[in-house]
């Protein structure tokens, strides 16, 4: 929101009166003021006058906000702005991953909006993009024009089975992501997801919408830049 610096309380009161439920507070034109000063001031205004507004901090991950923003707002950017290409998306996924332990109910790591449907990546790459963002519990903010999106884009964005873990009843979310430029077999051992090696599970393929039994590991042949996403439920 432009112009809120030094007008935090006034603006939050106005937003609340309008019924606004989401505020992204960006890092542009900061007048040379420190990140902590600016975001603390807006956070205090939100806690007093904007309790029903989701507060998204966007200081581009410059000062490791995952380590301090949980007491201020509901999400925090862990990266600079994303671009609609494979290199940018994978880089953002990697940068965001280091802060995974800081995410939880009420506070989320934000590697920036989804590029799904903007045309710079393939269907497989967009499927991977959406799967990884969901797995990371990132805010799933649609970044394409929803009025003109293709059916392919709609199918990715509206897949109700794609949920982030950990899940209830010791279920686990697993993504086998092929970042190579060739077909590859990828395996996830139970030890890497916190299950005993003897555990038998029902694995639900969230993109194929099918289920099968597995024990000890999940393994699949995955197309270049594509992924397989599963929820595994111990039997």
Backbone torsions as a table, in degrees:
resi	resn	phi	psi	omega
1	UNK	NA	116.0	-179.5
2	UNK	-71.6	144.9	172.0
3	UNK	85.3	5.8	-176.8
4	UNK	-81.9	-15.9	-178.9
5	UNK	-58.8	123.4	-176.8
6	UNK	72.0	7.3	175.3
7	UNK	-128.3	28.8	-171.4
8	UNK	-60.2	-53.5	-177.2
9	UNK	-62.1	-45.0	179.5
10	UNK	-58.1	-45.8	-177.3
11	UNK	-69.5	-41.6	-179.8
12	UNK	-64.7	-39.7	175.4
13	UNK	-59.4	-42.1	179.1
14	UNK	-65.3	-46.3	178.6
15	UNK	-57.5	-44.2	-179.5
16	UNK	-62.4	-40.5	-179.6
17	UNK	-66.7	-26.0	177.4
18	UNK	-84.1	-7.6	-177.3
19	UNK	79.6	19.4	178.1
20	UNK	-63.9	137.7	-179.7
21	UNK	-121.7	6.3	179.2
22	UNK	-147.9	126.3	176.8
23	UNK	-127.4	118.4	171.2
24	UNK	-97.7	117.3	-177.7
25	UNK	-103.6	104.4	-170.5
26	UNK	-84.2	179.7	-170.5
27	UNK	-112.2	9.6	-176.2
28	UNK	-78.9	149.8	173.9
29	UNK	49.6	60.9	-173.7
30	UNK	-87.1	2.4	177.2
31	UNK	58.5	22.7	178.6
32	UNK	75.9	10.9	-178.6
33	UNK	-86.6	149.8	-176.2
34	UNK	-69.7	152.8	176.9
35	UNK	-56.8	-48.0	-176.5
36	UNK	-62.5	-40.5	179.3
37	UNK	-62.8	-49.0	-175.1
38	UNK	-67.5	-46.2	-175.9
39	UNK	-76.5	-30.1	175.1
40	UNK	-64.9	-42.2	-179.1
41	UNK	-63.9	-44.6	178.2
42	UNK	-68.7	-38.0	178.3
43	UNK	-60.4	-43.7	179.2
44	UNK	-62.6	-39.6	177.6
45	UNK	-65.4	-40.0	179.6
46	UNK	-65.2	-41.3	-179.0
47	UNK	-66.1	-28.3	-178.9
48	UNK	-88.8	-43.2	-170.9
49	UNK	-118.4	-8.4	-175.2
50	UNK	-130.7	44.0	-173.7
51	UNK	-64.1	-21.0	-179.7
52	UNK	-99.3	11.9	-179.4
53	UNK	-106.9	128.2	173.9
54	UNK	-70.1	125.3	-175.9
55	UNK	-105.8	111.3	-179.6
56	UNK	-103.0	113.0	178.1
57	UNK	-86.0	131.5	-177.6
58	UNK	-131.9	77.5	175.4
59	UNK	-105.9	22.2	171.6
60	UNK	66.0	20.3	177.0
61	UNK	70.4	16.1	-172.9
62	UNK	-66.6	-37.3	-174.8
63	UNK	-119.4	39.0	175.3
64	UNK	50.5	58.3	-174.2
65	UNK	-62.7	-20.8	178.2
66	UNK	-57.6	-27.4	-176.4
67	UNK	-82.3	-13.4	-176.7
68	UNK	-138.4	-16.2	-172.2
69	UNK	-79.5	-12.9	-179.2
70	UNK	-59.9	-27.5	178.9
71	UNK	-85.6	-6.5	-175.8
72	UNK	-106.8	-37.6	-173.1
73	UNK	-151.6	-164.7	-172.6
74	UNK	-104.7	-19.8	173.4
75	UNK	-154.5	160.1	-177.6
76	UNK	-147.6	133.7	179.1
77	UNK	-67.9	132.0	178.5
78	UNK	-102.0	-1.4	-173.2
79	UNK	-142.9	170.1	167.3
80	UNK	-74.4	-175.4	-177.2
81	UNK	-65.8	140.5	177.3
82	UNK	-81.2	155.4	173.0
83	UNK	-122.3	158.7	-175.0
84	UNK	-84.9	66.8	175.3
85	UNK	-153.3	161.1	-174.8
86	UNK	-59.5	-44.8	-177.5
87	UNK	-62.2	-44.6	179.5
88	UNK	-65.1	-44.7	-178.1
89	UNK	-62.1	-46.1	-179.0
90	UNK	-67.6	-37.1	177.0
91	UNK	-62.6	-42.2	178.9
92	UNK	-65.2	-38.1	177.5
93	UNK	-61.5	-43.1	-179.8
94	UNK	-67.5	-43.6	179.6
95	UNK	-62.7	-38.4	-178.2
96	UNK	-71.6	-32.8	-173.9
97	UNK	-60.6	-32.4	-176.5
98	UNK	-65.6	-17.4	-177.4
99	UNK	-105.0	14.5	-173.6
100	UNK	-54.3	-38.1	-175.0
101	UNK	-68.8	-13.3	-178.5
102	UNK	-89.3	-10.1	-178.0
103	UNK	-86.8	144.8	178.3
104	UNK	-178.6	178.8	-178.0
105	UNK	-49.9	122.9	178.2
106	UNK	92.6	-10.1	-178.8
107	UNK	-152.6	123.0	-168.5
108	UNK	-132.6	142.1	170.9
109	UNK	-71.4	136.5	-175.7
110	UNK	-124.4	102.4	178.2
111	UNK	-85.0	17.5	177.8
112	UNK	94.4	172.0	-171.3
113	UNK	-64.6	167.1	175.1
114	UNK	-77.5	138.4	174.9
115	UNK	-98.4	1.8	-176.6
116	UNK	-53.9	124.8	176.4
117	UNK	95.6	-2.4	-178.1
118	UNK	-86.9	-8.4	169.5
119	UNK	101.1	-6.3	-175.8
120	UNK	-90.7	-7.4	179.8
121	UNK	-131.5	165.4	179.5
122	UNK	-80.3	170.5	177.0
123	UNK	-58.7	-43.6	179.8
124	UNK	-61.3	-42.4	-179.1
125	UNK	-67.3	-38.8	176.5
126	UNK	-66.7	-36.9	177.4
127	UNK	-63.4	-41.9	176.6
128	UNK	-64.1	-45.0	178.6
129	UNK	-53.5	-52.5	-177.8
130	UNK	-64.8	-40.8	-179.2
131	UNK	-63.8	-45.2	-178.2
132	UNK	-67.8	-40.6	178.0
133	UNK	-63.4	-40.2	178.1
134	UNK	-65.8	-43.3	-179.9
135	UNK	-61.9	-36.2	-178.5
136	UNK	-80.1	-0.5	-177.5
137	UNK	60.9	31.2	177.9
138	UNK	-76.3	151.2	172.5
139	UNK	-58.5	127.7	-177.0
140	UNK	-94.2	78.6	-176.7
141	UNK	-93.8	114.3	-178.4
142	UNK	-67.1	127.3	-176.2
143	UNK	-109.9	5.4	179.1
144	UNK	-104.4	173.3	177.7
145	UNK	-78.2	105.2	-175.6
146	UNK	-68.9	-18.0	-179.7
147	UNK	-74.0	-23.2	-175.6
148	UNK	-127.5	14.8	-177.3
149	UNK	-68.8	150.3	-179.2
150	UNK	-74.6	166.1	176.1
151	UNK	-63.9	-35.3	177.6
152	UNK	-59.8	-45.8	177.9
153	UNK	-64.0	-44.0	179.6
154	UNK	-61.0	-39.8	-179.7
155	UNK	-63.3	-37.3	178.4
156	UNK	-69.9	-50.9	-173.8
157	UNK	-69.6	-24.9	-175.3
158	UNK	-103.5	13.8	179.3
159	UNK	-71.9	98.7	-174.0
160	UNK	-67.5	-13.1	-179.6
161	UNK	-82.9	-11.9	-177.2
162	UNK	-84.5	96.5	179.8
163	UNK	-119.3	158.6	179.7
164	UNK	-92.1	152.4	177.3
165	UNK	-107.6	172.3	3.6
166	UNK	-71.4	155.7	-174.7
167	UNK	-117.0	171.3	-179.4
168	UNK	-70.2	160.5	175.9
169	UNK	58.9	35.2	176.2
170	UNK	62.1	20.3	173.4
171	UNK	-73.5	155.1	-178.8
172	UNK	-130.7	143.7	171.2
173	UNK	-98.1	133.4	-176.1
174	UNK	-133.2	131.8	173.2
175	UNK	-119.4	124.9	171.2
176	UNK	-99.2	106.1	-170.9
177	UNK	-112.0	120.0	179.1
178	UNK	-94.7	103.6	-179.1
179	UNK	-90.5	2.1	-179.8
180	UNK	-85.9	166.9	178.9
181	UNK	-91.7	18.7	179.8
182	UNK	-144.3	160.2	177.5
183	UNK	-59.3	137.6	-178.0
184	UNK	-146.7	147.8	173.4
185	UNK	-91.3	127.2	-177.6
186	UNK	-121.1	137.4	-177.3
187	UNK	-127.7	135.0	172.2
188	UNK	-113.6	115.1	176.8
189	UNK	-77.9	148.9	179.5
190	UNK	-57.5	-33.9	-178.1
191	UNK	-61.7	-25.0	-178.2
192	UNK	-82.7	-11.0	180.0
193	UNK	-122.4	14.2	172.5
194	UNK	82.0	24.8	176.3
195	UNK	-114.1	147.3	174.5
196	UNK	-66.0	145.8	-174.8
197	UNK	-61.8	-24.3	-178.6
198	UNK	-85.5	-3.3	-174.5
199	UNK	-69.5	128.1	172.7
200	UNK	-95.1	139.8	-176.2
201	UNK	-133.8	161.6	162.2
202	UNK	-99.6	122.5	-179.4
203	UNK	-103.2	126.1	178.4
204	UNK	-104.2	117.3	176.7
205	UNK	-80.1	112.4	-171.2
206	UNK	-77.7	-16.9	176.9
207	UNK	-97.4	-32.7	176.7
208	UNK	-87.1	-13.3	-178.9
209	UNK	56.2	48.6	178.8
210	UNK	-140.0	161.5	-176.9
211	UNK	-127.7	153.3	176.8
212	UNK	-156.1	168.2	179.3
213	UNK	-95.9	148.8	178.2
214	UNK	-150.6	157.4	177.6
215	UNK	-146.5	130.9	174.7
216	UNK	86.0	-33.2	-177.0
217	UNK	-166.7	164.9	168.8
218	UNK	-118.9	134.1	-179.7
219	UNK	-140.8	139.9	-179.8
220	UNK	-154.6	150.9	171.1
221	UNK	-86.2	123.1	-172.0
222	UNK	-120.7	133.1	-179.8
223	UNK	-66.5	159.4	-179.5
224	UNK	-54.5	131.2	176.7
225	UNK	63.1	9.9	180.0
226	UNK	-101.5	-177.2	178.7
227	UNK	-150.1	164.8	166.8
228	UNK	-119.0	137.0	179.7
229	UNK	-126.5	133.4	-175.8
230	UNK	-133.7	154.0	160.3
231	UNK	-114.7	124.0	179.9
232	UNK	-105.7	133.2	-178.0
233	UNK	-119.5	113.7	178.5
234	UNK	-58.5	140.7	179.7
235	UNK	-85.0	NA	NA
